[in-house]
Amino acid sequence: MKLKSTDKVARRLALLDGVDLSQAYLDAIVAEIEDLDRIVAELEEFAEGTPWVSQQLQPATNKA
């Protein structure tokens, strides 16, 4: 089940239950969460089309 964006934000804001914050500050937190979610989605889309090469490296002082 995929959560709607508002559900994801609400779940994260629930962690702040009991913390006294102004509405302006809550609005800023919501905007930040939505921006980070957008960035992560864009990076995931980019990563799907990009081959990732891994290589094991040894310190220069060790000889194989």
PDBQT receptor file of N, H, CA, C and O in Angstrom, charges set to zero:
ATOM      1  N   MET A   1       0.840  -1.185   0.000  1.00  0.00    +0.000 N 
ATOM      2  CA  MET A   1       0.000   0.000   0.000  1.00  0.00    +0.000 C 
ATOM      3  C   MET A   1       0.886   1.249   0.000  1.00  0.00    +0.000 C 
ATOM      4  O   MET A   1       1.748   1.407   0.865  1.00  0.00    +0.000 OA
ATOM      5  N   LYS A   2       0.675   2.103  -0.944  1.00  0.00    +0.000 N 
ATOM      6  H   LYS A   2      -0.025   1.975  -1.646  1.00  0.00    +0.000 HD
ATOM      7  CA  LYS A   2       1.477   3.321  -1.056  1.00  0.00    +0.000 C 
ATOM      8  C   LYS A   2       0.760   4.459  -0.324  1.00  0.00    +0.000 C 
ATOM      9  O   LYS A   2      -0.417   4.720  -0.573  1.00  0.00    +0.000 OA
ATOM     10  N   LEU A   3       1.476   5.131   0.575  1.00  0.00    +0.000 N 
ATOM     11  H   LEU A   3       2.432   4.920   0.777  1.00  0.00    +0.000 HD
ATOM     12  CA  LEU A   3       0.896   6.235   1.325  1.00  0.00    +0.000 C 
ATOM     13  C   LEU A   3       0.874   7.497   0.489  1.00  0.00    +0.000 C 
ATOM     14  O   LEU A   3       1.786   7.755  -0.297  1.00  0.00    +0.000 OA
ATOM     15  N   LYS A   4      -0.186   8.286   0.671  1.00  0.00    +0.000 N 
ATOM     16  H   LYS A   4      -0.926   8.077   1.310  1.00  0.00    +0.000 HD
ATOM     17  CA  LYS A   4      -0.238   9.597   0.038  1.00  0.00    +0.000 C 
ATOM     18  C   LYS A   4       0.784  10.505   0.714  1.00  0.00    +0.000 C 
ATOM     19  O   LYS A   4       1.192  10.267   1.850  1.00  0.00    +0.000 OA
ATOM     20  N   SER A   5       1.185  11.535   0.002  1.00  0.00    +0.000 N 
ATOM     21  H   SER A   5       0.853  11.729  -0.921  1.00  0.00    +0.000 HD
ATOM     22  CA  SER A   5       2.171  12.476   0.534  1.00  0.00    +0.000 C 
ATOM     23  C   SER A   5       1.711  13.067   1.859  1.00  0.00    +0.000 C 
ATOM     24  O   SER A   5       2.506  13.202   2.789  1.00  0.00    +0.000 OA
ATOM     25  N   THR A   6       0.430  13.419   1.949  1.00  0.00    +0.000 N 
ATOM     26  H   THR A   6      -0.215  13.309   1.194  1.00  0.00    +0.000 HD
ATOM     27  CA  THR A   6      -0.082  14.014   3.191  1.00  0.00    +0.000 C 
ATOM     28  C   THR A   6      -0.022  13.022   4.343  1.00  0.00    +0.000 C 
ATOM     29  O   THR A   6       0.214  13.414   5.486  1.00  0.00    +0.000 OA
ATOM     30  N   ASP A   7      -0.235  11.730   4.052  1.00  0.00    +0.000 N 
ATOM     31  H   ASP A   7      -0.426  11.411   3.123  1.00  0.00    +0.000 HD
ATOM     32  CA  ASP A   7      -0.145  10.707   5.095  1.00  0.00    +0.000 C 
ATOM     33  C   ASP A   7       1.290  10.562   5.593  1.00  0.00    +0.000 C 
ATOM     34  O   ASP A   7       1.530  10.406   6.791  1.00  0.00    +0.000 OA
ATOM     35  N   LYS A   8       2.233  10.614   4.669  1.00  0.00    +0.000 N 
ATOM     36  H   LYS A   8       2.039  10.740   3.696  1.00  0.00    +0.000 HD
ATOM     37  CA  LYS A   8       3.643  10.508   5.059  1.00  0.00    +0.000 C 
ATOM     38  C   LYS A   8       4.055  11.679   5.945  1.00  0.00    +0.000 C 
ATOM     39  O   LYS A   8       4.743  11.498   6.950  1.00  0.00    +0.000 OA
ATOM     40  N   VAL A   9       3.630  12.873   5.565  1.00  0.00    +0.000 N 
ATOM     41  H   VAL A   9       3.071  13.021   4.749  1.00  0.00    +0.000 HD
ATOM     42  CA  VAL A   9       3.959  14.067   6.354  1.00  0.00    +0.000 C 
ATOM     43  C   VAL A   9       3.295  13.978   7.721  1.00  0.00    +0.000 C 
ATOM     44  O   VAL A   9       3.917  14.289   8.736  1.00  0.00    +0.000 OA
ATOM     45  N   ALA A  10       2.044  13.559   7.752  1.00  0.00    +0.000 N 
ATOM     46  H   ALA A  10       1.538  13.306   6.927  1.00  0.00    +0.000 HD
ATOM     47  CA  ALA A  10       1.321  13.448   9.025  1.00  0.00    +0.000 C 
ATOM     48  C   ALA A  10       2.009  12.461   9.958  1.00  0.00    +0.000 C 
ATOM     49  O   ALA A  10       2.106  12.711  11.160  1.00  0.00    +0.000 OA
ATOM     50  N   ARG A  11       2.484  11.353   9.425  1.00  0.00    +0.000 N 
ATOM     51  H   ARG A  11       2.406  11.150   8.449  1.00  0.00    +0.000 HD
ATOM     52  CA  ARG A  11       3.186  10.362  10.264  1.00  0.00    +0.000 C 
ATOM     53  C   ARG A  11       4.458  10.954  10.852  1.00  0.00    +0.000 C 
ATOM     54  O   ARG A  11       4.784  10.707  12.013  1.00  0.00    +0.000 OA
ATOM     55  N   ARG A  12       5.170  11.728  10.060  1.00  0.00    +0.000 N 
ATOM     56  H   ARG A  12       4.905  11.929   9.117  1.00  0.00    +0.000 HD
ATOM     57  CA  ARG A  12       6.407  12.341  10.553  1.00  0.00    +0.000 C 
ATOM     58  C   ARG A  12       6.111  13.425  11.583  1.00  0.00    +0.000 C 
ATOM     59  O   ARG A  12       6.826  13.551  12.577  1.00  0.00    +0.000 OA
ATOM     60  N   LEU A  13       5.066  14.204  11.349  1.00  0.00    +0.000 N 
ATOM     61  H   LEU A  13       4.485  14.102  10.542  1.00  0.00    +0.000 HD
ATOM     62  CA  LEU A  13       4.705  15.245  12.309  1.00  0.00    +0.000 C 
ATOM     63  C   LEU A  13       4.192  14.654  13.613  1.00  0.00    +0.000 C 
ATOM     64  O   LEU A  13       4.277  15.296  14.660  1.00  0.00    +0.000 OA
ATOM     65  N   ALA A  14       3.663  13.446  13.561  1.00  0.00    +0.000 N 
ATOM     66  H   ALA A  14       3.594  12.924  12.710  1.00  0.00    +0.000 HD
ATOM     67  CA  ALA A  14       3.178  12.797  14.782  1.00  0.00    +0.000 C 
ATOM     68  C   ALA A  14       4.309  12.623  15.790  1.00  0.00    +0.000 C 
ATOM     69  O   ALA A  14       4.063  12.569  16.995  1.00  0.00    +0.000 OA
ATOM     70  N   LEU A  15       5.534  12.535  15.309  1.00  0.00    +0.000 N 
ATOM     71  H   LEU A  15       5.733  12.579  14.330  1.00  0.00    +0.000 HD
ATOM     72  CA  LEU A  15       6.682  12.412  16.211  1.00  0.00    +0.000 C 
ATOM     73  C   LEU A  15       6.866  13.671  17.056  1.00  0.00    +0.000 C 
ATOM     74  O   LEU A  15       7.520  13.632  18.099  1.00  0.00    +0.000 OA
ATOM     75  N   LEU A  16       6.294  14.777  16.610  1.00  0.00    +0.000 N 
ATOM     76  H   LEU A  16       5.763  14.809  15.764  1.00  0.00    +0.000 HD
ATOM     77  CA  LEU A  16       6.416  16.038  17.338  1.00  0.00    +0.000 C 
ATOM     78  C   LEU A  16       5.262  16.259  18.310  1.00  0.00    +0.000 C 
ATOM     79  O   LEU A  16       5.136  17.334  18.896  1.00  0.00    +0.000 OA
ATOM     80  N   ASP A  17       4.421  15.245  18.478  1.00  0.00    +0.000 N 
ATOM     81  H   ASP A  17       4.523  14.371  18.002  1.00  0.00    +0.000 HD
ATOM     82  CA  ASP A  17       3.278  15.372  19.382  1.00  0.00    +0.000 C 
ATOM     83  C   ASP A  17       3.745  15.793  20.771  1.00  0.00    +0.000 C 
ATOM     84  O   ASP A  17       4.648  15.185  21.347  1.00  0.00    +0.000 OA
ATOM     85  N   GLY A  18       3.127  16.826  21.292  1.00  0.00    +0.000 N 
ATOM     86  H   GLY A  18       2.394  17.319  20.824  1.00  0.00    +0.000 HD
ATOM     87  CA  GLY A  18       3.497  17.329  22.610  1.00  0.00    +0.000 C 
ATOM     88  C   GLY A  18       4.522  18.433  22.586  1.00  0.00    +0.000 C 
ATOM     89  O   GLY A  18       4.774  19.066  23.611  1.00  0.00    +0.000 OA
ATOM     90  N   VAL A  19       5.125  18.681  21.421  1.00  0.00    +0.000 N 
ATOM     91  H   VAL A  19       4.920  18.167  20.588  1.00  0.00    +0.000 HD
ATOM     92  CA  VAL A  19       6.097  19.752  21.280  1.00  0.00    +0.000 C 
ATOM     93  C   VAL A  19       5.339  21.018  20.875  1.00  0.00    +0.000 C 
ATOM     94  O   VAL A  19       4.572  21.006  19.912  1.00  0.00    +0.000 OA
ATOM     95  N   ASP A  20       5.555  22.097  21.607  1.00  0.00    +0.000 N 
ATOM     96  H   ASP A  20       6.177  22.106  22.390  1.00  0.00    +0.000 HD
ATOM     97  CA  ASP A  20       4.862  23.347  21.337  1.00  0.00    +0.000 C 
ATOM     98  C   ASP A  20       5.582  24.118  20.232  1.00  0.00    +0.000 C 
ATOM     99  O   ASP A  20       6.654  24.682  20.453  1.00  0.00    +0.000 OA
ATOM    100  N   LEU A  21       4.981  24.136  19.038  1.00  0.00    +0.000 N 
ATOM    101  H   LEU A  21       4.110  23.678  18.858  1.00  0.00    +0.000 HD
ATOM    102  CA  LEU A  21       5.567  24.816  17.887  1.00  0.00    +0.000 C 
ATOM    103  C   LEU A  21       4.539  25.762  17.287  1.00  0.00    +0.000 C 
ATOM    104  O   LEU A  21       3.343  25.469  17.288  1.00  0.00    +0.000 OA
ATOM    105  N   SER A  22       4.996  26.881  16.781  1.00  0.00    +0.000 N 
ATOM    106  H   SER A  22       5.967  27.119  16.780  1.00  0.00    +0.000 HD
ATOM    107  CA  SER A  22       4.094  27.822  16.126  1.00  0.00    +0.000 C 
ATOM    108  C   SER A  22       3.646  27.246  14.782  1.00  0.00    +0.000 C 
ATOM    109  O   SER A  22       4.301  26.370  14.217  1.00  0.00    +0.000 OA
ATOM    110  N   GLN A  23       2.521  27.755  14.283  1.00  0.00    +0.000 N 
ATOM    111  H   GLN A  23       1.989  28.467  14.742  1.00  0.00    +0.000 HD
ATOM    112  CA  GLN A  23       2.011  27.294  12.990  1.00  0.00    +0.000 C 
ATOM    113  C   GLN A  23       3.011  27.591  11.873  1.00  0.00    +0.000 C 
ATOM    114  O   GLN A  23       3.175  26.789  10.954  1.00  0.00    +0.000 OA
ATOM    115  N   ALA A  24       3.669  28.728  11.952  1.00  0.00    +0.000 N 
ATOM    116  H   ALA A  24       3.536  29.380  12.698  1.00  0.00    +0.000 HD
ATOM    117  CA  ALA A  24       4.668  29.079  10.933  1.00  0.00    +0.000 C 
ATOM    118  C   ALA A  24       5.809  28.067  10.921  1.00  0.00    +0.000 C 
ATOM    119  O   ALA A  24       6.297  27.682   9.859  1.00  0.00    +0.000 OA
ATOM    120  N   TYR A  25       6.226  27.645  12.097  1.00  0.00    +0.000 N 
ATOM    121  H   TYR A  25       5.830  27.958  12.960  1.00  0.00    +0.000 HD
ATOM    122  CA  TYR A  25       7.317  26.672  12.180  1.00  0.00    +0.000 C 
ATOM    123  C   TYR A  25       6.857  25.312  11.651  1.00  0.00    +0.000 C 
ATOM    124  O   TYR A  25       7.608  24.633  10.951  1.00  0.00    +0.000 OA
ATOM    125  N   LEU A  26       5.626  24.913  11.982  1.00  0.00    +0.000 N 
ATOM    126  H   LEU A  26       5.016  25.464  12.551  1.00  0.00    +0.000 HD
ATOM    127  CA  LEU A  26       5.084  23.653  11.460  1.00  0.00    +0.000 C 
ATOM    128  C   LEU A  26       4.982  23.703   9.934  1.00  0.00    +0.000 C 
ATOM    129  O   LEU A  26       5.286  22.725   9.251  1.00  0.00    +0.000 OA
ATOM    130  N   ASP A  27       4.552  24.848   9.410  1.00  0.00    +0.000 N 
ATOM    131  H   ASP A  27       4.305  25.643   9.964  1.00  0.00    +0.000 HD
ATOM    132  CA  ASP A  27       4.471  24.999   7.954  1.00  0.00    +0.000 C 
ATOM    133  C   ASP A  27       5.850  24.857   7.315  1.00  0.00    +0.000 C 
ATOM    134  O   ASP A  27       5.982  24.250   6.253  1.00  0.00    +0.000 OA
ATOM    135  N   ALA A  28       6.864  25.407   7.949  1.00  0.00    +0.000 N 
ATOM    136  H   ALA A  28       6.757  25.900   8.812  1.00  0.00    +0.000 HD
ATOM    137  CA  ALA A  28       8.230  25.292   7.436  1.00  0.00    +0.000 C 
ATOM    138  C   ALA A  28       8.706  23.840   7.478  1.00  0.00    +0.000 C 
ATOM    139  O   ALA A  28       9.382  23.380   6.558  1.00  0.00    +0.000 OA
ATOM    140  N   ILE A  29       8.356  23.125   8.536  1.00  0.00    +0.000 N 
ATOM    141  H   ILE A  29       7.806  23.498   9.284  1.00  0.00    +0.000 HD
ATOM    142  CA  ILE A  29       8.738  21.711   8.651  1.00  0.00    +0.000 C 
ATOM    143  C   ILE A  29       8.058  20.898   7.558  1.00  0.00    +0.000 C 
ATOM    144  O   ILE A  29       8.693  20.055   6.925  1.00  0.00    +0.000 OA
ATOM    145  N   VAL A  30       6.768  21.145   7.334  1.00  0.00    +0.000 N 
ATOM    146  H   VAL A  30       6.252  21.830   7.849  1.00  0.00    +0.000 HD
ATOM    147  CA  VAL A  30       6.029  20.429   6.285  1.00  0.00    +0.000 C 
ATOM    148  C   VAL A  30       6.651  20.704   4.922  1.00  0.00    +0.000 C 
ATOM    149  O   VAL A  30       6.837  19.780   4.130  1.00  0.00    +0.000 OA
ATOM    150  N   ALA A  31       6.974  21.959   4.642  1.00  0.00    +0.000 N 
ATOM    151  H   ALA A  31       6.822  22.709   5.285  1.00  0.00    +0.000 HD
ATOM    152  CA  ALA A  31       7.589  22.307   3.360  1.00  0.00    +0.000 C 
ATOM    153  C   ALA A  31       8.935  21.601   3.194  1.00  0.00    +0.000 C 
ATOM    154  O   ALA A  31       9.263  21.128   2.106  1.00  0.00    +0.000 OA
ATOM    155  N   GLU A  32       9.702  21.532   4.266  1.00  0.00    +0.000 N 
ATOM    156  H   GLU A  32       9.435  21.916   5.150  1.00  0.00    +0.000 HD
ATOM    157  CA  GLU A  32      11.009  20.862   4.218  1.00  0.00    +0.000 C 
ATOM    158  C   GLU A  32      10.850  19.364   3.952  1.00  0.00    +0.000 C 
ATOM    159  O   GLU A  32      11.592  18.795   3.150  1.00  0.00    +0.000 OA
ATOM    160  N   ILE A  33       9.893  18.727   4.617  1.00  0.00    +0.000 N 
ATOM    161  H   ILE A  33       9.291  19.189   5.268  1.00  0.00    +0.000 HD
ATOM    162  CA  ILE A  33       9.649  17.294   4.411  1.00  0.00    +0.000 C 
ATOM    163  C   ILE A  33       9.228  17.041   2.971  1.00  0.00    +0.000 C 
ATOM    164  O   ILE A  33       9.734  16.122   2.327  1.00  0.00    +0.000 OA
ATOM    165  N   GLU A  34       8.305  17.850   2.465  1.00  0.00    +0.000 N 
ATOM    166  H   GLU A  34       7.894  18.596   2.988  1.00  0.00    +0.000 HD
ATOM    167  CA  GLU A  34       7.854  17.671   1.085  1.00  0.00    +0.000 C 
ATOM    168  C   GLU A  34       8.992  17.881   0.093  1.00  0.00    +0.000 C 
ATOM    169  O   GLU A  34       9.076  17.165  -0.904  1.00  0.00    +0.000 OA
ATOM    170  N   ASP A  35       9.855  18.836   0.344  1.00  0.00    +0.000 N 
ATOM    171  H   ASP A  35       9.787  19.418   1.154  1.00  0.00    +0.000 HD
ATOM    172  CA  ASP A  35      11.000  19.091  -0.525  1.00  0.00    +0.000 C 
ATOM    173  C   ASP A  35      11.977  17.911  -0.497  1.00  0.00    +0.000 C 
ATOM    174  O   ASP A  35      12.480  17.491  -1.539  1.00  0.00    +0.000 OA
ATOM    175  N   LEU A  36      12.238  17.387   0.685  1.00  0.00    +0.000 N 
ATOM    176  H   LEU A  36      11.830  17.728   1.532  1.00  0.00    +0.000 HD
ATOM    177  CA  LEU A  36      13.147  16.240   0.793  1.00  0.00    +0.000 C 
ATOM    178  C   LEU A  36      12.560  15.001   0.113  1.00  0.00    +0.000 C 
ATOM    179  O   LEU A  36      13.288  14.252  -0.538  1.00  0.00    +0.000 OA
ATOM    180  N   ASP A  37      11.255  14.782   0.259  1.00  0.00    +0.000 N 
ATOM    181  H   ASP A  37      10.664  15.391   0.788  1.00  0.00    +0.000 HD
ATOM    182  CA  ASP A  37      10.615  13.657  -0.427  1.00  0.00    +0.000 C 
ATOM    183  C   ASP A  37      10.739  13.794  -1.939  1.00  0.00    +0.000 C 
ATOM    184  O   ASP A  37      10.976  12.806  -2.633  1.00  0.00    +0.000 OA
ATOM    185  N   ARG A  38      10.579  15.014  -2.456  1.00  0.00    +0.000 N 
ATOM    186  H   ARG A  38      10.387  15.817  -1.892  1.00  0.00    +0.000 HD
ATOM    187  CA  ARG A  38      10.714  15.261  -3.887  1.00  0.00    +0.000 C 
ATOM    188  C   ARG A  38      12.142  14.976  -4.354  1.00  0.00    +0.000 C 
ATOM    189  O   ARG A  38      12.352  14.363  -5.401  1.00  0.00    +0.000 OA
ATOM    190  N   ILE A  39      13.111  15.426  -3.573  1.00  0.00    +0.000 N 
ATOM    191  H   ILE A  39      12.941  15.924  -2.723  1.00  0.00    +0.000 HD
ATOM    192  CA  ILE A  39      14.516  15.211  -3.925  1.00  0.00    +0.000 C 
ATOM    193  C   ILE A  39      14.854  13.725  -3.942  1.00  0.00    +0.000 C 
ATOM    194  O   ILE A  39      15.522  13.249  -4.860  1.00  0.00    +0.000 OA
ATOM    195  N   VAL A  40      14.394  12.993  -2.933  1.00  0.00    +0.000 N 
ATOM    196  H   VAL A  40      13.851  13.380  -2.188  1.00  0.00    +0.000 HD
ATOM    197  CA  VAL A  40      14.659  11.552  -2.875  1.00  0.00    +0.000 C 
ATOM    198  C   VAL A  40      14.035  10.848  -4.074  1.00  0.00    +0.000 C 
ATOM    199  O   VAL A  40      14.662   9.970  -4.667  1.00  0.00    +0.000 OA
ATOM    200  N   ALA A  41      12.809  11.219  -4.439  1.00  0.00    +0.000 N 
ATOM    201  H   ALA A  41      12.299  11.932  -3.958  1.00  0.00    +0.000 HD
ATOM    202  CA  ALA A  41      12.154  10.608  -5.601  1.00  0.00    +0.000 C 
ATOM    203  C   ALA A  41      12.943  10.878  -6.877  1.00  0.00    +0.000 C 
ATOM    204  O   ALA A  41      13.096   9.988  -7.714  1.00  0.00    +0.000 OA
ATOM    205  N   GLU A  42      13.440  12.094  -7.027  1.00  0.00    +0.000 N 
ATOM    206  H   GLU A  42      13.316  12.817  -6.348  1.00  0.00    +0.000 HD
ATOM    207  CA  GLU A  42      14.246  12.419  -8.213  1.00  0.00    +0.000 C 
ATOM    208  C   GLU A  42      15.550  11.637  -8.231  1.00  0.00    +0.000 C 
ATOM    209  O   GLU A  42      15.980  11.176  -9.288  1.00  0.00    +0.000 OA
ATOM    210  N   LEU A  43      16.177  11.483  -7.084  1.00  0.00    +0.000 N 
ATOM    211  H   LEU A  43      15.827  11.857  -6.225  1.00  0.00    +0.000 HD
ATOM    212  CA  LEU A  43      17.423  10.718  -7.019  1.00  0.00    +0.000 C 
ATOM    213  C   LEU A  43      17.187   9.237  -7.283  1.00  0.00    +0.000 C 
ATOM    214  O   LEU A  43      18.012   8.585  -7.923  1.00  0.00    +0.000 OA
ATOM    215  N   GLU A  44      16.070   8.697  -6.799  1.00  0.00    +0.000 N 
ATOM    216  H   GLU A  44      15.400   9.226  -6.279  1.00  0.00    +0.000 HD
ATOM    217  CA  GLU A  44      15.753   7.291  -7.067  1.00  0.00    +0.000 C 
ATOM    218  C   GLU A  44      15.548   7.070  -8.561  1.00  0.00    +0.000 C 
ATOM    219  O   GLU A  44      16.018   6.079  -9.119  1.00  0.00    +0.000 OA
ATOM    220  N   GLU A  45      14.844   7.997  -9.205  1.00  0.00    +0.000 N 
ATOM    221  H   GLU A  45      14.462   8.803  -8.752  1.00  0.00    +0.000 HD
ATOM    222  CA  GLU A  45      14.624   7.894 -10.644  1.00  0.00    +0.000 C 
ATOM    223  C   GLU A  45      15.956   7.955 -11.397  1.00  0.00    +0.000 C 
ATOM    224  O   GLU A  45      16.174   7.189 -12.336  1.00  0.00    +0.000 OA
ATOM    225  N   PHE A  46      16.836   8.854 -10.993  1.00  0.00    +0.000 N 
ATOM    226  H   PHE A  46      16.660   9.476 -10.231  1.00  0.00    +0.000 HD
ATOM    227  CA  PHE A  46      18.161   8.973 -11.603  1.00  0.00    +0.000 C 
ATOM    228  C   PHE A  46      18.966   7.695 -11.393  1.00  0.00    +0.000 C 
ATOM    229  O   PHE A  46      19.624   7.214 -12.316  1.00  0.00    +0.000 OA
ATOM    230  N   ALA A  47      18.915   7.149 -10.185  1.00  0.00    +0.000 N 
ATOM    231  H   ALA A  47      18.381   7.540  -9.436  1.00  0.00    +0.000 HD
ATOM    232  CA  ALA A  47      19.724   5.974  -9.848  1.00  0.00    +0.000 C 
ATOM    233  C   ALA A  47      19.283   4.736 -10.619  1.00  0.00    +0.000 C 
ATOM    234  O   ALA A  47      20.103   3.866 -10.910  1.00  0.00    +0.000 OA
ATOM    235  N   GLU A  48      18.002   4.646 -10.951  1.00  0.00    +0.000 N 
ATOM    236  H   GLU A  48      17.336   5.353 -10.715  1.00  0.00    +0.000 HD
ATOM    237  CA  GLU A  48      17.513   3.477 -11.689  1.00  0.00    +0.000 C 
ATOM    238  C   GLU A  48      18.159   3.358 -13.060  1.00  0.00    +0.000 C 
ATOM    239  O   GLU A  48      18.374   2.250 -13.551  1.00  0.00    +0.000 OA
ATOM    240  N   GLY A  49      18.468   4.488 -13.681  1.00  0.00    +0.000 N 
ATOM    241  H   GLY A  49      18.293   5.388 -13.283  1.00  0.00    +0.000 HD
ATOM    242  CA  GLY A  49      19.044   4.456 -15.020  1.00  0.00    +0.000 C 
ATOM    243  C   GLY A  49      20.550   4.564 -15.048  1.00  0.00    +0.000 C 
ATOM    244  O   GLY A  49      21.143   4.645 -16.124  1.00  0.00    +0.000 OA
ATOM    245  N   THR A  50      21.183   4.568 -13.884  1.00  0.00    +0.000 N 
ATOM    246  H   THR A  50      20.701   4.503 -13.010  1.00  0.00    +0.000 HD
ATOM    247  CA  THR A  50      22.628   4.747 -13.814  1.00  0.00    +0.000 C 
ATOM    248  C   THR A  50      23.292   3.487 -13.283  1.00  0.00    +0.000 C 
ATOM    249  O   THR A  50      22.981   3.046 -12.176  1.00  0.00    +0.000 OA
ATOM    250  N   PRO A  51      24.205   2.900 -14.056  1.00  0.00    +0.000 N 
ATOM    251  CA  PRO A  51      24.908   1.721 -13.534  1.00  0.00    +0.000 C 
ATOM    252  C   PRO A  51      25.879   2.136 -12.426  1.00  0.00    +0.000 C 
ATOM    253  O   PRO A  51      26.636   3.096 -12.573  1.00  0.00    +0.000 OA
ATOM    254  N   TRP A  52      25.842   1.417 -11.346  1.00  0.00    +0.000 N 
ATOM    255  H   TRP A  52      25.227   0.637 -11.226  1.00  0.00    +0.000 HD
ATOM    256  CA  TRP A  52      26.732   1.699 -10.219  1.00  0.00    +0.000 C 
ATOM    257  C   TRP A  52      27.810   0.628 -10.181  1.00  0.00    +0.000 C 
ATOM    258  O   TRP A  52      27.520  -0.561 -10.051  1.00  0.00    +0.000 OA
ATOM    259  N   VAL A  53      29.042   1.062 -10.294  1.00  0.00    +0.000 N 
ATOM    260  H   VAL A  53      29.277   2.028 -10.400  1.00  0.00    +0.000 HD
ATOM    261  CA  VAL A  53      30.172   0.147 -10.304  1.00  0.00    +0.000 C 
ATOM    262  C   VAL A  53      30.814   0.167  -8.927  1.00  0.00    +0.000 C 
ATOM    263  O   VAL A  53      31.085   1.228  -8.365  1.00  0.00    +0.000 OA
ATOM    264  N   SER A  54      31.050  -1.009  -8.403  1.00  0.00    +0.000 N 
ATOM    265  H   SER A  54      30.830  -1.871  -8.860  1.00  0.00    +0.000 HD
ATOM    266  CA  SER A  54      31.755  -1.065  -7.115  1.00  0.00    +0.000 C 
ATOM    267  C   SER A  54      33.077  -1.796  -7.317  1.00  0.00    +0.000 C 
ATOM    268  O   SER A  54      33.190  -2.703  -8.142  1.00  0.00    +0.000 OA
ATOM    269  N   GLN A  55      34.050  -1.385  -6.557  1.00  0.00    +0.000 N 
ATOM    270  H   GLN A  55      33.958  -0.649  -5.887  1.00  0.00    +0.000 HD
ATOM    271  CA  GLN A  55      35.367  -1.981  -6.655  1.00  0.00    +0.000 C 
ATOM    272  C   GLN A  55      35.970  -1.998  -5.259  1.00  0.00    +0.000 C 
ATOM    273  O   GLN A  55      35.972  -0.989  -4.555  1.00  0.00    +0.000 OA
ATOM    274  N   GLN A  56      36.477  -3.149  -4.874  1.00  0.00    +0.000 N 
ATOM    275  H   GLN A  56      36.475  -3.969  -5.446  1.00  0.00    +0.000 HD
ATOM    276  CA  GLN A  56      37.123  -3.256  -3.577  1.00  0.00    +0.000 C 
ATOM    277  C   GLN A  56      38.516  -2.649  -3.672  1.00  0.00    +0.000 C 
ATOM    278  O   GLN A  56      39.283  -2.975  -4.578  1.00  0.00    +0.000 OA
ATOM    279  N   LEU A  57      38.831  -1.781  -2.750  1.00  0.00    +0.000 N 
ATOM    280  H   LEU A  57      38.208  -1.516  -2.014  1.00  0.00    +0.000 HD
ATOM    281  CA  LEU A  57      40.134  -1.125  -2.746  1.00  0.00    +0.000 C 
ATOM    282  C   LEU A  57      40.895  -1.495  -1.485  1.00  0.00    +0.000 C 
ATOM    283  O   LEU A  57      40.305  -1.708  -0.426  1.00  0.00    +0.000 OA
ATOM    284  N   GLN A  58      42.203  -1.568  -1.611  1.00  0.00    +0.000 N 
ATOM    285  H   GLN A  58      42.683  -1.395  -2.472  1.00  0.00    +0.000 HD
ATOM    286  CA  GLN A  58      43.059  -1.815  -0.471  1.00  0.00    +0.000 C 
ATOM    287  C   GLN A  58      43.911  -0.568  -0.226  1.00  0.00    +0.000 C 
ATOM    288  O   GLN A  58      44.230   0.161  -1.166  1.00  0.00    +0.000 OA
ATOM    289  N   PRO A  59      44.270  -0.330   1.001  1.00  0.00    +0.000 N 
ATOM    290  CA  PRO A  59      45.177   0.799   1.271  1.00  0.00    +0.000 C 
ATOM    291  C   PRO A  59      46.449   0.665   0.443  1.00  0.00    +0.000 C 
ATOM    292  O   PRO A  59      46.894  -0.444   0.151  1.00  0.00    +0.000 OA
ATOM    293  N   ALA A  60      47.023   1.790   0.072  1.00  0.00    +0.000 N 
ATOM    294  H   ALA A  60      46.661   2.692   0.310  1.00  0.00    +0.000 HD
ATOM    295  CA  ALA A  60      48.221   1.796  -0.778  1.00  0.00    +0.000 C 
ATOM    296  C   ALA A  60      49.400   1.077  -0.128  1.00  0.00    +0.000 C 
ATOM    297  O   ALA A  60      50.296   0.619  -0.837  1.00  0.00    +0.000 OA
ATOM    298  N   THR A  61      49.423   0.967   1.177  1.00  0.00    +0.000 N 
ATOM    299  H   THR A  61      48.695   1.339   1.753  1.00  0.00    +0.000 HD
ATOM    300  CA  THR A  61      50.563   0.331   1.857  1.00  0.00    +0.000 C 
ATOM    301  C   THR A  61      50.482  -1.190   1.800  1.00  0.00    +0.000 C 
ATOM    302  O   THR A  61      51.483  -1.861   2.050  1.00  0.00    +0.000 OA
ATOM    303  N   ASN A  62      49.321  -1.748   1.480  1.00  0.00    +0.000 N 
ATOM    304  H   ASN A  62      48.508  -1.202   1.277  1.00  0.00    +0.000 HD
ATOM    305  CA  ASN A  62      49.173  -3.210   1.394  1.00  0.00    +0.000 C 
ATOM    306  C   ASN A  62      49.348  -3.670  -0.035  1.00  0.00    +0.000 C 
ATOM    307  O   ASN A  62      48.805  -3.073  -0.964  1.00  0.00    +0.000 OA
ATOM    308  N   LYS A  63      50.106  -4.734  -0.203  1.00  0.00    +0.000 N 
ATOM    309  H   LYS A  63      50.547  -5.219   0.552  1.00  0.00    +0.000 HD
ATOM    310  CA  LYS A  63      50.279  -5.305  -1.541  1.00  0.00    +0.000 C 
ATOM    311  C   LYS A  63      49.412  -6.558  -1.630  1.00  0.00    +0.000 C 
ATOM    312  O   LYS A  63      49.352  -7.351  -0.691  1.00  0.00    +0.000 OA
ATOM    313  N   ALA A  64      48.747  -6.724  -2.762  1.00  0.00    +0.000 N 
ATOM    314  H   ALA A  64      48.796  -6.080  -3.525  1.00  0.00    +0.000 HD
ATOM    315  CA  ALA A  64      47.875  -7.882  -2.964  1.00  0.00    +0.000 C 
ATOM    316  C   ALA A  64      48.677  -9.111  -3.294  1.00  0.00    +0.000 C 
ATOM    317  O   ALA A  64      48.108 -10.184  -3.498  1.00  0.00    +0.000 OA
TER     318      ALA A  64
